[in-house]
Each structure stands twice: as C-alpha cells, then as structure tokens.
Amino acid sequence: MPTLREIGNEAKLLLIGIPVLIWTLIPIYHMFLFAISPKQDAFAGKLWPDHPTLQNFRVVFNQQHYFLRDFWAQFGNSVVIAVAVGALTLVIATSAAFAISRLRIRGGRAVMNLALFTYFIPAAFLAVPMYRTMGTYGLLNNHWSLILAMVTIASPYAIWVLKQASDKLPLELDEAAVMDGATPLQLFRMVYLPLMLPSLVAVGTYALLLAWNEYLYAFLLLSNDADITLPVALGNFLAADDSPWELLMTTGFIYALPPAAVYYAFRKYMVGGLTAGAVKS
Amino acid sequence: MTAITYYPEPRSRPLAARLSTPQVWGVVMLAPYLLVFLAFVVYPISYGLWLARHPASYVALYNDPVFLRAVVNTLIFLVIGINFKMLVALFLSGFFVQSRAWIRWLSVLFILPWAVPSIPTILSVRFMFNPEWGVINNLIFKFTAEDGPNWLNDPAIGLTLAILVHIWKSLPFWTLILMTGRLAISTDMFEAADVDGANWWQKFRYITWPSMRTLYLTCTLLSMIWTLGDFNSVYLLTGGGPADLTHVLSTLGIRYLRLDQLDLAMASIVCAMPLVLPLVYFMMKRLSR
C-alpha cells in the first residue's frame, strides 16, 4: 500500500510532468493537426478533425500548388547539401583532429584555439561578411556556397569533439604500429579510423543535421526557386497573405520527419558523443 | 596533461630530419581545414572589419532608433530570457532525474523540440497566434465571444513570444546537460543528508548547487553566445515587426544587408563585440584546458 506521503509525491511529479508534456507537444501537434485536416476543418479549432485525410500529403507530393511546384527539387537540394556537408566535414575534421591529437603537429594547439574561436562567433554575425565573400568568390546561388559555409560552421565543433575523443585513445597503439613500420597514413587508416567510429558517426550526424536544419545561410546564399532548400521554401510561404497554411504545415511536417528519425536512431551516439563534450565542467 | 612525443623531438634535429614524415603528413592533413578557415573565416572577418572602419557608420547607427531598440531587445532576450530558461532547465533537470518509468518516457518526448528543425515549429506557432485565423483567438472567441489580442502585432507580446519560442526549442538541450551534472553527484551525500534530516532546500543548497555551480555558469554563458546568433526565432515569428520594434542584433544585421547598407550591418555587428568577446574569451579559457 502506498503511503499518503508517496501519493502526495507522485501527485507533485505529475503536476510538473503534465504541463511539460503539453508545452512540448502543442506546436508539433498543431502542425500535425493541420497536415491531416481538410482545409475547412483546419480552421475550426477542433482537437481532432472530423474527417482526417492524407489529401494534403498528396497535393505536396504531386506538387499541385503554386508554392509547391519545386517541392521535389528542393527536397533533393536539401538532401544533397546535407550529405555533402556531413561527408566534407567528416573528412576535414577527422584529418585535422588526427594531425593535432595523434601526430602532435607543432602549432596544433593554436589551430584548435582558432577553431574554437570560430565555434563561438554567433553564426548570424558571420553570415553578413560571409554573404559578401561568397559574392566575391562568385559562388552566390551555387550549392557550393551553402555547402562550404556549413562546413565552415560545422567543422570547429567537429574537430573539437574528435580531438577530445582521440586524446583518450592509448598512445601505445600508435607506438606499436610505428614499431611495426606503419606510415602515418597507415596509422590513420588501420588504427585511428576503426577506433574512432562511434565519434565519427556522432560528428557526421551532427554536421548532416546542422546543414539540413539551416535556414539563415540558405536563405541568404541561394535564391532561385529551383535551387533553394526546403526551409527557405517554407519561409517563402510567408510572402503571400493567402498562403495555404495547411500545405505549409504538411510540407513542414515532411521536412521535420527525417531529422527527427535520424536523431532518435542515433540518440545513443548523439548523447554520448556530443552532449558530453558540449560542456565540460 | 603532459605531451608525450614518441616521434623524434623535431627542434633539436637538422632541417631534413625536422621535416620528418609525421610532421609533413600532419601539415597535409591539417591543410584542408586551414584553407577553409582562411577562405571563409579570416577573409570575411577582415573584409567586414574593413567595411566597418568609418566613424560615420557608427553615428548613423546611433541615430537609427531601430538600432537602439534592437540593442535593448537583445539585452532583454539575454538577461531575462536566458536566465529564466536556465532556471527552468535547472528545475526540470531535478524532475527528470527521478527514477520513474513514465518520467523516462516523458524525457524521450521532451527532446522532440530539439530533434525537429526549428523552421516548421516556429511557423506553426506563428500561425497559432494569427489574430484572424489562429487557433488561440478562435478559442478565445468561442469562450468569450470577444476578439483576442493582436498577438504578434504588439511589440511587447511579439518579443515575449519570440523568447518563448527560443526557450521551447533549446530548453531540452540544457535540461539534458544539467541532468548529466546532477547524475554525476554521488548519491552517498544525499543519503547522509537524509540521515541528518535535511530538507530538500538544504540538500539543494549544500549538495547539488555547489557541485553544479560551474556547469550552470558555463551553460548560461554558452547559451547567451548562441542566443546572440539566434536569427530564426525572431525573424520567422515577427519578422522584426511591427514597425521594426522587435529586432534583435542578429536580425538587424540581416535587415541592413537586405537594405544594401553593408557598412551599417557590419558596424552593428562590431557594436556587439564588447558583449561577445568577453564571453568568447571566457569560454575558450574553459574549453581549451
């Protein structure tokens, strides 16, 4: 039998838990509700539509609206850019972390500090000069501009996390490999990469999600309807007063699903690899 | 940590040996990042600072009421918004470390705002608060037969909602970080405190807080730096409006950029540096140890 005190305790916890649950879910549920409601139901302020439907998804997938005529192209842009940023960041950050942490290259510490400095500049402040620079390089409206900008933003943290992780690998491993005549490249390929795999997954996922979710840089650097990524397309819905909100919410829902799925699939790595490194006390 | 070098110490050797294979490889492997850093960090920043060199830009900024308003809004966002968020995160971290099955399930859902991209959810909130069609004013009309407030067209409410959207998005992350801090505290101390008959406040004041203080401070500063760059919460919710009254520094820079006043955009960013650089310096000291 639970005592009165235990019941009181449980009630107090519920009194915190229920508002937290409602607070967390309302914006997402609101979006979901619009995605499955026919237009006339959506605005009635009901908690569940009378006739839930997938019609909105059909309209989006078939690009049957003025705002959606480039949906698949934009979806493809988002995928290509996110994958490219994930892959490039992995290559750049892994080799940099290896050079700093395992080869102990001179000046490595200074490079690390420069990278950390970049990590702490608020991204919106770097965006203004970055926009101008991309213009100078002639990369505006080219996917490379967004890819390179996102790699710039993602790699400092990636290098830092990978350096922290690789400092923990025992030096004896490298020594043994060098004794056996391994060149640095062999050391990198056969000893370093396999041991770093969990951190590599975490960092690759981090960069991928960062690029998929980015709005500001995408909005500044790309402008043609067929070149932009999905979040920019979502923002463009706001340009008109009579925006089809139910289609906007449906597109937003489709756009939000992949990163949420990736996040939950790699949650183990993300929590272990990233948040532990995010704030060292 | 002491650096143990197993490759020959480069400095004491002649030049040919100093350029040993590992060092050469190290330079080659570091080169891609250095190139990215030079091309997309050093060059843009130097160019930006060069653009912001005229004192006239700062006079123009000072005379622009939108700029002063944005500074005030940014300070409100940071001082009130972030501290409120971190206090809530500290409180909720204590809630989520309770060992109950339903709290574990709740914590999985609680991460959702952090896991989903911010754009669709911000637009969802924006739509909720639409004065004519939004669900909030629909409900207010249903129950009171009166029109609800014109939410996002009121600068004070607009800014408050932007802060709340920011909190909605990032609260799970900070709660998670503070949870790891709480879980690192040995349970022995709490058991000893229970034996001594300490109440929850005494336990928090004398056990939890002393071991979390540094982490909490670090998190608050880091969150302030990141929030300075939070463009989405304000831009997509209010667009800086009504009448440019809800801008913060991050949206203001982009506003000047769109108006083709690049010197003003850079000058406004330079004005934020006295706020940013001490925070950055402090964080670098902490993290590069």
Interface residues (C-beta under 8 A of the other chain):
Chain A: L13 I16 G17 V20 L21 W23 T24 L25 I26 P27 I28 H30 M31 F34 F43 A44 G45 V91 I92 A93 S95 A96 F98 A99 I100 L103 R104 I105 R106 G108 R109 V111 M112 N113 L114 A115 L116 F117 T118 F120 I121 P122 A123 A124 F125 L126 A127 V128 P129 M130 Y131 R132 T133 T136 Y137 L148 A149 V151 T152 S155 I159 W160 D167 L171 D174 E175 V178 T183 P184 L185 F188 W212 N213 Y215 L216 L220 P231 L234 G235 F237 L238 W245 L248 M249 T251 G252 F253 Y255 A256 P259 A260 Y263 Y264 R267 V271 T275 A276 A278 V279 K280 S281
Chain B: M1 A3 I4 T5 Y6 Y7 P10 T21 P22 Q23 W25 G26 V27 M29 L30 P32 Y33 L34 V36 F37 A39 F40 V41 Y43 P44 I45 Y47 G48 L51 L92 F95 Q98 R100 W102 I103 L106 L109 F110 I111 L112 P113 W114 A115 V116 P117 S118 I119 P120 T121 L123 S124 V125 F127 M128 W133 V135 N138 L139 K142 W168 P172 F173 L176 I177 T180 G181 T214 L215 T218 C219 L222 I225 W226 L228 G229 D230 F231 N232 Y235 L236 G239 L249 S250 T251 G253 I254 Y256 L257 L262 A265 M266 I269 A272 V276 L279 V280 M283 M284 R286 L287 S288 R289
